[in-house]
């Protein structure tokens, strides 16, 4: 169990360091979603399934979709301004 916790915490640390350094917005959003899913798994390990479901649903699900929609709009605006 301790090994799994260490791996999850290392994953969180890597996501937290890599996300702001990444230059591509799509990759940053994917890393953010992975971060939220890792936090949800940690909440499950801490025997708090209500927080895990909330984190997975809101953190990775709703926020991730909003970020993807915003990226789509940005891409559309860049495409129309370049033409």
PDB file of N, CA, C and O in Angstrom, chain B, residues numbered from 101:
ATOM      1  N   UNK B 101       0.824  -1.193   0.000  1.00  0.00           N
ATOM      2  CA  UNK B 101       0.000   0.000   0.000  1.00  0.00           C
ATOM      3  C   UNK B 101       0.867   1.255   0.000  1.00  0.00           C
ATOM      4  O   UNK B 101       0.541   2.237  -0.667  1.00  0.00           O
ATOM      5  N   UNK B 102       1.954   1.225   0.736  1.00  0.00           N
ATOM      6  CA  UNK B 102       2.827   2.392   0.799  1.00  0.00           C
ATOM      7  C   UNK B 102       3.466   2.660  -0.558  1.00  0.00           C
ATOM      8  O   UNK B 102       3.659   3.813  -0.941  1.00  0.00           O
ATOM      9  N   UNK B 103       3.791   1.600  -1.280  1.00  0.00           N
ATOM     10  CA  UNK B 103       4.393   1.772  -2.607  1.00  0.00           C
ATOM     11  C   UNK B 103       3.400   2.452  -3.540  1.00  0.00           C
ATOM     12  O   UNK B 103       3.772   3.352  -4.294  1.00  0.00           O
ATOM     13  N   UNK B 104       2.136   2.029  -3.495  1.00  0.00           N
ATOM     14  CA  UNK B 104       1.106   2.635  -4.338  1.00  0.00           C
ATOM     15  C   UNK B 104       0.922   4.107  -3.997  1.00  0.00           C
ATOM     16  O   UNK B 104       0.797   4.942  -4.893  1.00  0.00           O
ATOM     17  N   UNK B 105       0.905   4.427  -2.720  1.00  0.00           N
ATOM     18  CA  UNK B 105       0.773   5.820  -2.299  1.00  0.00           C
ATOM     19  C   UNK B 105       1.951   6.655  -2.778  1.00  0.00           C
ATOM     20  O   UNK B 105       1.765   7.788  -3.220  1.00  0.00           O
ATOM     21  N   UNK B 106       3.151   6.114  -2.696  1.00  0.00           N
ATOM     22  CA  UNK B 106       4.338   6.838  -3.164  1.00  0.00           C
ATOM     23  C   UNK B 106       4.294   7.058  -4.670  1.00  0.00           C
ATOM     24  O   UNK B 106       4.671   8.123  -5.158  1.00  0.00           O
ATOM     25  N   UNK B 107       3.837   6.056  -5.401  1.00  0.00           N
ATOM     26  CA  UNK B 107       3.728   6.197  -6.860  1.00  0.00           C
ATOM     27  C   UNK B 107       2.694   7.263  -7.211  1.00  0.00           C
ATOM     28  O   UNK B 107       2.926   8.082  -8.100  1.00  0.00           O
ATOM     29  N   UNK B 108       1.560   7.260  -6.523  1.00  0.00           N
ATOM     30  CA  UNK B 108       0.529   8.264  -6.785  1.00  0.00           C
ATOM     31  C   UNK B 108       1.017   9.670  -6.439  1.00  0.00           C
ATOM     32  O   UNK B 108       0.772  10.616  -7.188  1.00  0.00           O
ATOM     33  N   UNK B 109       1.698   9.806  -5.318  1.00  0.00           N
ATOM     34  CA  UNK B 109       2.225  11.118  -4.936  1.00  0.00           C
ATOM     35  C   UNK B 109       3.303  11.590  -5.905  1.00  0.00           C
ATOM     36  O   UNK B 109       3.392  12.780  -6.206  1.00  0.00           O
ATOM     37  N   UNK B 110       4.121  10.663  -6.392  1.00  0.00           N
ATOM     38  CA  UNK B 110       5.118  11.027  -7.398  1.00  0.00           C
ATOM     39  C   UNK B 110       4.429  11.474  -8.684  1.00  0.00           C
ATOM     40  O   UNK B 110       4.875  12.420  -9.333  1.00  0.00           O
ATOM     41  N   UNK B 111       3.349  10.797  -9.050  1.00  0.00           N
ATOM     42  CA  UNK B 111       2.583  11.204 -10.228  1.00  0.00           C
ATOM     43  C   UNK B 111       1.995  12.594 -10.067  1.00  0.00           C
ATOM     44  O   UNK B 111       2.006  13.390 -11.006  1.00  0.00           O
ATOM     45  N   UNK B 112       1.478  12.889  -8.872  1.00  0.00           N
ATOM     46  CA  UNK B 112       0.959  14.232  -8.604  1.00  0.00           C
ATOM     47  C   UNK B 112       2.054  15.281  -8.718  1.00  0.00           C
ATOM     48  O   UNK B 112       1.854  16.344  -9.305  1.00  0.00           O
ATOM     49  N   UNK B 113       3.197  14.974  -8.160  1.00  0.00           N
ATOM     50  CA  UNK B 113       4.316  15.910  -8.212  1.00  0.00           C
ATOM     51  C   UNK B 113       4.766  16.154  -9.647  1.00  0.00           C
ATOM     52  O   UNK B 113       5.035  17.291 -10.033  1.00  0.00           O
ATOM     53  N   UNK B 114       4.845  15.095 -10.429  1.00  0.00           N
ATOM     54  CA  UNK B 114       5.252  15.234 -11.828  1.00  0.00           C
ATOM     55  C   UNK B 114       4.233  16.067 -12.595  1.00  0.00           C
ATOM     56  O   UNK B 114       4.611  16.955 -13.360  1.00  0.00           O
ATOM     57  N   UNK B 115       2.947  15.792 -12.399  1.00  0.00           N
ATOM     58  CA  UNK B 115       1.907  16.573 -13.080  1.00  0.00           C
ATOM     59  C   UNK B 115       1.968  18.045 -12.676  1.00  0.00           C
ATOM     60  O   UNK B 115       1.818  18.931 -13.517  1.00  0.00           O
ATOM     61  N   UNK B 116       2.187  18.300 -11.393  1.00  0.00           N
ATOM     62  CA  UNK B 116       2.233  19.678 -10.909  1.00  0.00           C
ATOM     63  C   UNK B 116       3.438  20.436 -11.453  1.00  0.00           C
ATOM     64  O   UNK B 116       3.364  21.649 -11.650  1.00  0.00           O
ATOM     65  N   UNK B 117       4.532  19.747 -11.696  1.00  0.00           N
ATOM     66  CA  UNK B 117       5.728  20.412 -12.223  1.00  0.00           C
ATOM     67  C   UNK B 117       5.642  20.580 -13.734  1.00  0.00           C
ATOM     68  O   UNK B 117       6.016  21.626 -14.265  1.00  0.00           O
ATOM     69  N   UNK B 118       5.152  19.560 -14.430  1.00  0.00           N
ATOM     70  CA  UNK B 118       5.161  19.571 -15.895  1.00  0.00           C
ATOM     71  C   UNK B 118       4.077  20.485 -16.470  1.00  0.00           C
ATOM     72  O   UNK B 118       4.304  21.129 -17.495  1.00  0.00           O
ATOM     73  N   UNK B 119       2.914  20.555 -15.838  1.00  0.00           N
ATOM     74  CA  UNK B 119       1.790  21.317 -16.400  1.00  0.00           C
ATOM     75  C   UNK B 119       2.124  22.782 -16.678  1.00  0.00           C
ATOM     76  O   UNK B 119       1.844  23.246 -17.783  1.00  0.00           O
ATOM     77  N   UNK B 120       2.701  23.531 -15.753  1.00  0.00           N
ATOM     78  CA  UNK B 120       2.995  24.931 -16.071  1.00  0.00           C
ATOM     79  C   UNK B 120       4.164  25.107 -17.045  1.00  0.00           C
ATOM     80  O   UNK B 120       4.291  26.155 -17.679  1.00  0.00           O
ATOM     81  N   UNK B 121       5.004  24.099 -17.163  1.00  0.00           N
ATOM     82  CA  UNK B 121       6.155  24.209 -18.058  1.00  0.00           C
ATOM     83  C   UNK B 121       5.826  23.823 -19.496  1.00  0.00           C
ATOM     84  O   UNK B 121       6.592  24.118 -20.413  1.00  0.00           O
ATOM     85  N   UNK B 122       4.700  23.171 -19.689  1.00  0.00           N
ATOM     86  CA  UNK B 122       4.327  22.685 -21.016  1.00  0.00           C
ATOM     87  C   UNK B 122       3.874  23.857 -21.887  1.00  0.00           C
ATOM     88  O   UNK B 122       3.156  24.741 -21.422  1.00  0.00           O
ATOM     89  N   UNK B 123       4.293  23.858 -23.141  1.00  0.00           N
ATOM     90  CA  UNK B 123       3.967  24.967 -24.027  1.00  0.00           C
ATOM     91  C   UNK B 123       2.697  24.726 -24.841  1.00  0.00           C
ATOM     92  O   UNK B 123       2.117  25.677 -25.365  1.00  0.00           O
ATOM     93  N   UNK B 124       2.259  23.484 -24.955  1.00  0.00           N
ATOM     94  CA  UNK B 124       1.052  23.167 -25.712  1.00  0.00           C
ATOM     95  C   UNK B 124      -0.137  23.104 -24.763  1.00  0.00           C
ATOM     96  O   UNK B 124      -0.110  22.382 -23.766  1.00  0.00           O
ATOM     97  N   UNK B 125      -1.178  23.862 -25.080  1.00  0.00           N
ATOM     98  CA  UNK B 125      -2.329  23.953 -24.190  1.00  0.00           C
ATOM     99  C   UNK B 125      -3.078  22.629 -24.073  1.00  0.00           C
ATOM    100  O   UNK B 125      -3.562  22.288 -22.994  1.00  0.00           O
ATOM    101  N   UNK B 126      -3.177  21.887 -25.161  1.00  0.00           N
ATOM    102  CA  UNK B 126      -3.881  20.611 -25.119  1.00  0.00           C
ATOM    103  C   UNK B 126      -3.202  19.637 -24.157  1.00  0.00           C
ATOM    104  O   UNK B 126      -3.871  18.946 -23.388  1.00  0.00           O
ATOM    105  N   UNK B 127      -1.892  19.589 -24.206  1.00  0.00           N
ATOM    106  CA  UNK B 127      -1.148  18.703 -23.302  1.00  0.00           C
ATOM    107  C   UNK B 127      -1.335  19.154 -21.851  1.00  0.00           C
ATOM    108  O   UNK B 127      -1.432  18.322 -20.949  1.00  0.00           O
ATOM    109  N   UNK B 128      -1.385  20.453 -21.630  1.00  0.00           N
ATOM    110  CA  UNK B 128      -1.591  20.974 -20.282  1.00  0.00           C
ATOM    111  C   UNK B 128      -2.957  20.561 -19.733  1.00  0.00           C
ATOM    112  O   UNK B 128      -3.075  20.194 -18.564  1.00  0.00           O
ATOM    113  N   UNK B 129      -3.985  20.622 -20.577  1.00  0.00           N
ATOM    114  CA  UNK B 129      -5.326  20.213 -20.140  1.00  0.00           C
ATOM    115  C   UNK B 129      -5.358  18.719 -19.826  1.00  0.00           C
ATOM    116  O   UNK B 129      -5.993  18.305 -18.856  1.00  0.00           O
ATOM    117  N   UNK B 130      -4.688  17.919 -20.628  1.00  0.00           N
ATOM    118  CA  UNK B 130      -4.635  16.477 -20.376  1.00  0.00           C
ATOM    119  C   UNK B 130      -3.906  16.190 -19.063  1.00  0.00           C
ATOM    120  O   UNK B 130      -4.322  15.324 -18.294  1.00  0.00           O
ATOM    121  N   UNK B 131      -2.829  16.912 -18.812  1.00  0.00           N
ATOM    122  CA  UNK B 131      -2.093  16.735 -17.556  1.00  0.00           C
ATOM    123  C   UNK B 131      -2.961  17.150 -16.371  1.00  0.00           C
ATOM    124  O   UNK B 131      -2.942  16.499 -15.326  1.00  0.00           O
ATOM    125  N   UNK B 132      -3.718  18.229 -16.531  1.00  0.00           N
ATOM    126  CA  UNK B 132      -4.631  18.666 -15.469  1.00  0.00           C
ATOM    127  C   UNK B 132      -5.672  17.589 -15.164  1.00  0.00           C
ATOM    128  O   UNK B 132      -5.968  17.320 -14.000  1.00  0.00           O
ATOM    129  N   UNK B 133      -6.219  16.980 -16.199  1.00  0.00           N
ATOM    130  CA  UNK B 133      -7.202  15.911 -16.000  1.00  0.00           C
ATOM    131  C   UNK B 133      -6.568  14.701 -15.318  1.00  0.00           C
ATOM    132  O   UNK B 133      -7.181  14.078 -14.452  1.00  0.00           O
ATOM    133  N   UNK B 134      -5.350  14.376 -15.710  1.00  0.00           N
ATOM    134  CA  UNK B 134      -4.645  13.263 -15.065  1.00  0.00           C
ATOM    135  C   UNK B 134      -4.392  13.572 -13.590  1.00  0.00           C
ATOM    136  O   UNK B 134      -4.510  12.692 -12.738  1.00  0.00           O
ATOM    137  N   UNK B 135      -4.048  14.813 -13.296  1.00  0.00           N
ATOM    138  CA  UNK B 135      -3.841  15.235 -11.911  1.00  0.00           C
ATOM    139  C   UNK B 135      -5.114  15.022 -11.097  1.00  0.00           C
ATOM    140  O   UNK B 135      -5.068  14.495  -9.985  1.00  0.00           O
ATOM    141  N   UNK B 136      -6.246  15.436 -11.657  1.00  0.00           N
ATOM    142  CA  UNK B 136      -7.519  15.276 -10.948  1.00  0.00           C
ATOM    143  C   UNK B 136      -7.865  13.811 -10.730  1.00  0.00           C
ATOM    144  O   UNK B 136      -8.382  13.445  -9.675  1.00  0.00           O
ATOM    145  N   UNK B 137      -7.586  12.975 -11.716  1.00  0.00           N
ATOM    146  CA  UNK B 137      -7.863  11.548 -11.550  1.00  0.00           C
ATOM    147  C   UNK B 137      -6.955  10.917 -10.499  1.00  0.00           C
ATOM    148  O   UNK B 137      -7.389  10.050  -9.740  1.00  0.00           O
ATOM    149  N   UNK B 138      -5.699  11.350 -10.453  1.00  0.00           N
ATOM    150  CA  UNK B 138      -4.798  10.846  -9.412  1.00  0.00           C
ATOM    151  C   UNK B 138      -5.277  11.261  -8.026  1.00  0.00           C
ATOM    152  O   UNK B 138      -5.216  10.473  -7.082  1.00  0.00           O
ATOM    153  N   UNK B 139      -5.751  12.492  -7.906  1.00  0.00           N
ATOM    154  CA  UNK B 139      -6.284  12.950  -6.621  1.00  0.00           C
ATOM    155  C   UNK B 139      -7.520  12.134  -6.239  1.00  0.00           C
ATOM    156  O   UNK B 139      -7.713  11.810  -5.068  1.00  0.00           O
ATOM    157  N   UNK B 140      -8.353  11.804  -7.225  1.00  0.00           N
ATOM    158  CA  UNK B 140      -9.538  10.990  -6.945  1.00  0.00           C
ATOM    159  C   UNK B 140      -9.145   9.605  -6.433  1.00  0.00           C
ATOM    160  O   UNK B 140      -9.780   9.079  -5.519  1.00  0.00           O
ATOM    161  N   UNK B 141      -8.109   9.019  -7.012  1.00  0.00           N
ATOM    162  CA  UNK B 141      -7.645   7.709  -6.541  1.00  0.00           C
ATOM    163  C   UNK B 141      -7.101   7.824  -5.117  1.00  0.00           C
ATOM    164  O   UNK B 141      -7.323   6.939  -4.291  1.00  0.00           O
ATOM    165  N   UNK B 142      -6.399   8.899  -4.838  1.00  0.00           N
ATOM    166  CA  UNK B 142      -5.881   9.102  -3.477  1.00  0.00           C
ATOM    167  C   UNK B 142      -7.030   9.249  -2.480  1.00  0.00           C
ATOM    168  O   UNK B 142      -6.956   8.722  -1.370  1.00  0.00           O
ATOM    169  N   UNK B 143      -8.091   9.962  -2.867  1.00  0.00           N
ATOM    170  CA  UNK B 143      -9.252  10.072  -1.984  1.00  0.00           C
ATOM    171  C   UNK B 143      -9.865   8.698  -1.720  1.00  0.00           C
ATOM    172  O   UNK B 143     -10.324   8.424  -0.611  1.00  0.00           O
ATOM    173  N   UNK B 144      -9.874   7.834  -2.739  1.00  0.00           N
ATOM    174  CA  UNK B 144     -10.384   6.463  -2.530  1.00  0.00           C
ATOM    175  C   UNK B 144      -9.513   5.706  -1.536  1.00  0.00           C
ATOM    176  O   UNK B 144     -10.024   5.003  -0.663  1.00  0.00           O
ATOM    177  N   UNK B 145      -8.205   5.851  -1.670  1.00  0.00           N
ATOM    178  CA  UNK B 145      -7.301   5.173  -0.736  1.00  0.00           C
ATOM    179  C   UNK B 145      -7.465   5.693   0.690  1.00  0.00           C
ATOM    180  O   UNK B 145      -7.248   4.957   1.653  1.00  0.00           O
ATOM    181  N   UNK B 146      -7.845   6.946   0.820  1.00  0.00           N
ATOM    182  CA  UNK B 146      -8.079   7.527   2.142  1.00  0.00           C
ATOM    183  C   UNK B 146      -9.485   7.229   2.659  1.00  0.00           C
ATOM    184  O   UNK B 146      -9.922   7.787   3.665  1.00  0.00           O
ATOM    185  N   UNK B 147     -10.185   6.339   1.953  1.00  0.00           N
ATOM    186  CA  UNK B 147     -11.528   5.891   2.321  1.00  0.00           C
ATOM    187  C   UNK B 147     -12.525   7.043   2.387  1.00  0.00           C
ATOM    188  O   UNK B 147     -13.312   7.162   3.326  1.00  0.00           O
ATOM    189  N   UNK B 148     -12.465   7.883   1.361  1.00  0.00           N
ATOM    190  CA  UNK B 148     -13.410   8.978   1.237  1.00  0.00           C
ATOM    191  C   UNK B 148     -13.996   8.966  -0.176  1.00  0.00           C
ATOM    192  O   UNK B 148     -13.637   9.796  -1.010  1.00  0.00           O
ATOM    193  N   UNK B 149     -14.897   8.022  -0.437  1.00  0.00           N
ATOM    194  CA  UNK B 149     -15.405   7.871  -1.800  1.00  0.00           C
ATOM    195  C   UNK B 149     -16.252   9.048  -2.278  1.00  0.00           C
ATOM    196  O   UNK B 149     -16.327   9.301  -3.480  1.00  0.00           O
ATOM    197  N   UNK B 150     -16.892   9.772  -1.357  1.00  0.00           N
ATOM    198  CA  UNK B 150     -17.693  10.915  -1.779  1.00  0.00           C
ATOM    199  C   UNK B 150     -16.811  12.004  -2.385  1.00  0.00           C
ATOM    200  O   UNK B 150     -17.170  12.604  -3.398  1.00  0.00           O
ATOM    201  N   UNK B 151     -15.675  12.257  -1.776  1.00  0.00           N
ATOM    202  CA  UNK B 151     -14.744  13.235  -2.338  1.00  0.00           C
ATOM    203  C   UNK B 151     -14.110  12.725  -3.626  1.00  0.00           C
ATOM    204  O   UNK B 151     -13.839  13.506  -4.538  1.00  0.00           O
ATOM    205  N   UNK B 152     -13.875  11.430  -3.704  1.00  0.00           N
ATOM    206  CA  UNK B 152     -13.294  10.854  -4.915  1.00  0.00           C
ATOM    207  C   UNK B 152     -14.236  11.017  -6.095  1.00  0.00           C
ATOM    208  O   UNK B 152     -13.810  11.384  -7.190  1.00  0.00           O
ATOM    209  N   UNK B 153     -15.516  10.745  -5.874  1.00  0.00           N
ATOM    210  CA  UNK B 153     -16.494  10.895  -6.954  1.00  0.00           C
ATOM    211  C   UNK B 153     -16.611  12.355  -7.362  1.00  0.00           C
ATOM    212  O   UNK B 153     -16.690  12.664  -8.551  1.00  0.00           O
ATOM    213  N   UNK B 154     -16.624  13.250  -6.388  1.00  0.00           N
ATOM    214  CA  UNK B 154     -16.713  14.675  -6.693  1.00  0.00           C
ATOM    215  C   UNK B 154     -15.491  15.151  -7.461  1.00  0.00           C
ATOM    216  O   UNK B 154     -15.620  15.892  -8.436  1.00  0.00           O
ATOM    217  N   UNK B 155     -14.318  14.737  -7.035  1.00  0.00           N
ATOM    218  CA  UNK B 155     -13.085  15.142  -7.717  1.00  0.00           C
ATOM    219  C   UNK B 155     -13.044  14.601  -9.140  1.00  0.00           C
ATOM    220  O   UNK B 155     -12.668  15.317 -10.067  1.00  0.00           O
ATOM    221  N   UNK B 156     -13.426  13.356  -9.314  1.00  0.00           N
ATOM    222  CA  UNK B 156     -13.415  12.770 -10.656  1.00  0.00           C
ATOM    223  C   UNK B 156     -14.459  13.439 -11.542  1.00  0.00           C
ATOM    224  O   UNK B 156     -14.197  13.715 -12.713  1.00  0.00           O
ATOM    225  N   UNK B 157     -15.627  13.697 -10.994  1.00  0.00           N
ATOM    226  CA  UNK B 157     -16.693  14.294 -11.795  1.00  0.00           C
ATOM    227  C   UNK B 157     -16.459  15.747 -12.127  1.00  0.00           C
ATOM    228  O   UNK B 157     -16.609  16.162 -13.277  1.00  0.00           O
ATOM    229  N   UNK B 158     -16.092  16.518 -11.131  1.00  0.00           N
ATOM    230  CA  UNK B 158     -15.911  17.955 -11.343  1.00  0.00           C
ATOM    231  C   UNK B 158     -14.508  18.270 -11.843  1.00  0.00           C
ATOM    232  O   UNK B 158     -14.339  18.995 -12.823  1.00  0.00           O
ATOM    233  N   UNK B 159     -13.506  17.725 -11.169  1.00  0.00           N
ATOM    234  CA  UNK B 159     -12.124  18.051 -11.529  1.00  0.00           C
ATOM    235  C   UNK B 159     -11.726  17.564 -12.901  1.00  0.00           C
ATOM    236  O   UNK B 159     -11.249  18.343 -13.726  1.00  0.00           O
ATOM    237  N   UNK B 160     -11.916  16.287 -13.151  1.00  0.00           N
ATOM    238  CA  UNK B 160     -11.505  15.726 -14.439  1.00  0.00           C
ATOM    239  C   UNK B 160     -12.609  15.846 -15.477  1.00  0.00           C
ATOM    240  O   UNK B 160     -12.332  16.100 -16.649  1.00  0.00           O
ATOM    241  N   UNK B 161     -13.855  15.666 -15.061  1.00  0.00           N
ATOM    242  CA  UNK B 161     -14.959  15.641 -16.017  1.00  0.00           C
ATOM    243  C   UNK B 161     -15.392  17.007 -16.496  1.00  0.00           C
ATOM    244  O   UNK B 161     -15.138  17.377 -17.642  1.00  0.00           O
ATOM    245  N   UNK B 162     -16.042  17.756 -15.629  1.00  0.00           N
ATOM    246  CA  UNK B 162     -16.629  19.035 -16.027  1.00  0.00           C
ATOM    247  C   UNK B 162     -15.554  20.062 -16.375  1.00  0.00           C
ATOM    248  O   UNK B 162     -15.619  20.695 -17.428  1.00  0.00           O
ATOM    249  N   UNK B 163     -14.572  20.228 -15.501  1.00  0.00           N
ATOM    250  CA  UNK B 163     -13.517  21.211 -15.779  1.00  0.00           C
ATOM    251  C   UNK B 163     -12.728  20.843 -17.025  1.00  0.00           C
ATOM    252  O   UNK B 163     -12.393  21.710 -17.832  1.00  0.00           O
ATOM    253  N   UNK B 164     -12.434  19.565 -17.181  1.00  0.00           N
ATOM    254  CA  UNK B 164     -11.714  19.126 -18.375  1.00  0.00           C
ATOM    255  C   UNK B 164     -12.485  19.427 -19.643  1.00  0.00           C
ATOM    256  O   UNK B 164     -11.913  19.897 -20.627  1.00  0.00           O
ATOM    257  N   UNK B 165     -13.785  19.157 -19.624  1.00  0.00           N
ATOM    258  CA  UNK B 165     -14.606  19.443 -20.807  1.00  0.00           C
ATOM    259  C   UNK B 165     -14.664  20.942 -21.090  1.00  0.00           C
ATOM    260  O   UNK B 165     -14.612  21.355 -22.249  1.00  0.00           O
ATOM    261  N   UNK B 166     -14.772  21.757 -20.044  1.00  0.00           N
ATOM    262  CA  UNK B 166     -14.781  23.207 -20.253  1.00  0.00           C
ATOM    263  C   UNK B 166     -13.462  23.692 -20.847  1.00  0.00           C
ATOM    264  O   UNK B 166     -13.454  24.556 -21.723  1.00  0.00           O
ATOM    265  N   UNK B 167     -12.355  23.140 -20.375  1.00  0.00           N
ATOM    266  CA  UNK B 167     -11.058  23.500 -20.944  1.00  0.00           C
ATOM    267  C   UNK B 167     -10.956  23.074 -22.404  1.00  0.00           C
ATOM    268  O   UNK B 167     -10.449  23.825 -23.237  1.00  0.00           O
ATOM    269  N   UNK B 168     -11.438  21.862 -22.719  1.00  0.00           N
ATOM    270  CA  UNK B 168     -11.397  21.398 -24.105  1.00  0.00           C
ATOM    271  C   UNK B 168     -12.269  22.278 -25.003  1.00  0.00           C
ATOM    272  O   UNK B 168     -11.878  22.587 -26.129  1.00  0.00           O
ATOM    273  N   UNK B 169     -13.448  22.684 -24.515  1.00  0.00           N
ATOM    274  CA  UNK B 169     -14.302  23.576 -25.303  1.00  0.00           C
ATOM    275  C   UNK B 169     -13.646  24.938 -25.497  1.00  0.00           C
ATOM    276  O   UNK B 169     -13.742  25.530 -26.572  1.00  0.00           O
ATOM    277  N   UNK B 170     -12.983  25.434 -24.460  1.00  0.00           N
ATOM    278  CA  UNK B 170     -12.276  26.708 -24.593  1.00  0.00           C
ATOM    279  C   UNK B 170     -11.139  26.600 -25.607  1.00  0.00           C
ATOM    280  O   UNK B 170     -10.918  27.523 -26.391  1.00  0.00           O
ATOM    281  N   UNK B 171     -10.420  25.483 -25.595  1.00  0.00           N
ATOM    282  CA  UNK B 171      -9.352  25.282 -26.579  1.00  0.00           C
ATOM    283  C   UNK B 171      -9.909  25.213 -27.990  1.00  0.00           C
ATOM    284  O   UNK B 171      -9.295  25.718 -28.930  1.00  0.00           O
ATOM    285  N   UNK B 172     -11.065  24.593 -28.140  1.00  0.00           N
ATOM    286  CA  UNK B 172     -11.702  24.521 -29.461  1.00  0.00           C
ATOM    287  C   UNK B 172     -12.053  25.920 -29.951  1.00  0.00           C
ATOM    288  O   UNK B 172     -11.825  26.250 -31.115  1.00  0.00           O
ATOM    289  N   UNK B 173     -12.612  26.744 -29.059  1.00  0.00           N
ATOM    290  CA  UNK B 173     -12.950  28.120 -29.432  1.00  0.00           C
ATOM    291  C   UNK B 173     -11.701  28.922 -29.791  1.00  0.00           C
ATOM    292  O   UNK B 173     -11.708  29.688 -30.754  1.00  0.00           O
ATOM    293  N   UNK B 174     -10.643  28.748 -29.027  1.00  0.00           N
ATOM    294  CA  UNK B 174      -9.388  29.446 -29.323  1.00  0.00           C
ATOM    295  C   UNK B 174      -8.871  29.035 -30.685  1.00  0.00           C
ATOM    296  O   UNK B 174      -8.426  29.874 -31.468  1.00  0.00           O
ATOM    297  N   UNK B 175      -8.930  27.735 -30.972  1.00  0.00           N
ATOM    298  CA  UNK B 175      -8.471  27.232 -32.270  1.00  0.00           C
ATOM    299  C   UNK B 175      -9.324  27.804 -33.397  1.00  0.00           C
ATOM    300  O   UNK B 175      -8.794  28.169 -34.446  1.00  0.00           O
ATOM    301  N   UNK B 176     -10.640  27.887 -33.193  1.00  0.00           N
ATOM    302  CA  UNK B 176     -11.518  28.455 -34.216  1.00  0.00           C
ATOM    303  C   UNK B 176     -11.217  29.933 -34.436  1.00  0.00           C
ATOM    304  O   UNK B 176     -11.206  30.395 -35.577  1.00  0.00           O
ATOM    305  N   UNK B 177     -10.974  30.676 -33.370  1.00  0.00           N
ATOM    306  CA  UNK B 177     -10.668  32.100 -33.507  1.00  0.00           C
ATOM    307  C   UNK B 177      -9.336  32.320 -34.211  1.00  0.00           C
ATOM    308  O   UNK B 177      -9.205  33.233 -35.026  1.00  0.00           O
ATOM    309  N   UNK B 178      -8.353  31.491 -33.899  1.00  0.00           N
ATOM    310  CA  UNK B 178      -7.067  31.600 -34.586  1.00  0.00           C
ATOM    311  C   UNK B 178      -7.218  31.272 -36.059  1.00  0.00           C
ATOM    312  O   UNK B 178      -6.590  31.912 -36.903  1.00  0.00           O
ATOM    313  N   UNK B 179      -8.039  30.286 -36.380  1.00  0.00           N
ATOM    314  CA  UNK B 179      -8.250  29.888 -37.771  1.00  0.00           C
ATOM    315  C   UNK B 179      -8.929  30.978 -38.577  1.00  0.00           C
ATOM    316  O   UNK B 179      -8.590  31.177 -39.743  1.00  0.00           O
ATOM    317  N   UNK B 180      -9.890  31.696 -37.981  1.00  0.00           N
ATOM    318  CA  UNK B 180     -10.588  32.747 -38.716  1.00  0.00           C
ATOM    319  C   UNK B 180      -9.731  33.996 -38.839  1.00  0.00           C
ATOM    320  O   UNK B 180      -9.837  34.711 -39.835  1.00  0.00           O
ATOM    321  N   UNK B 181      -8.893  34.275 -37.866  1.00  0.00           N
ATOM    322  CA  UNK B 181      -8.073  35.490 -37.948  1.00  0.00           C
ATOM    323  C   UNK B 181      -6.894  35.313 -38.899  1.00  0.00           C
ATOM    324  O   UNK B 181      -6.399  36.297 -39.449  1.00  0.00           O
ATOM    325  N   UNK B 182      -6.435  34.079 -39.104  1.00  0.00           N
ATOM    326  CA  UNK B 182      -5.314  33.848 -40.009  1.00  0.00           C
ATOM    327  C   UNK B 182      -5.728  33.894 -41.465  1.00  0.00           C
ATOM    328  O   UNK B 182      -4.892  34.149 -42.331  1.00  0.00           O
ATOM    329  N   UNK B 183      -6.992  33.654 -41.757  1.00  0.00           N
ATOM    330  CA  UNK B 183      -7.433  33.572 -43.144  1.00  0.00           C
ATOM    331  C   UNK B 183      -7.652  34.905 -43.767  1.00  0.00           C
ATOM    332  O   UNK B 183      -8.027  34.986 -44.937  1.00  0.00           O
TER     333      UNK B 183
END
